[in-house]
């Protein structure tokens, strides 16, 4: 009796394991690329095709047999439009979520003043157009907080090198973030990621400038 029960249990186990493998394989197949959509499309086509064949064989005017296929194609078309709109909407939401709403540098007042003092001392920032309050609001708050902007006064290659240091002060900042913020100007013009990168490729800042900036930001992060 025990052997008989063991055989039944073994058979049931093998059946369940096999079914689980089939289900897993089917799920993997459907999730791969557009396979799920293709299978759904075929299943949707079958009843329309059956009706179309029936009309073709039983109605004098055979053009009626095209109606079910036409309806099916319209459904496919509407479904494709809906799918594309959902995809674009998802990409747009993803960009909004990933793009920072501000620089939001988490620096205390002492560090922020040291940073501003350094930039104005060497005339990297135009102090006539940018007050400390402007600089603080741009760097610490969201972009929509007010109309403050920061006016740099550097060649684009050096500015890119400097902004790369700013990026290390806050995770998630990119040159594109600086561009899209519309908060960073250089010599009265809004900066662009493309212009910064191109200028840096054409001319790399000299070693003295790089070491000067590196030493200051090392000192800044040690405060």
Buried (B, 14 or more C-beta within 10 A) or exposed (E): EEEEEEEEEEEEEEEEEEEEEEEEEEEEEBEEEEEEBEEEBEEBBEEBBEBBEEBBEEEEEEEBBEEBBEEBEEBBEEBEEEEEEEEEEEEEEEEEEEEBEBBBBEBEEEBBBBBBEBBBEBEBBBBEBBEBEBBBBBBBBEBEEEEBBBBBBBBBBBBBBBBBBBBEBBEEBEBEBBBBBEBBBBEEEBBBBEBBBBBBEEEBBEEEBEEEBEEBBEEBEEE
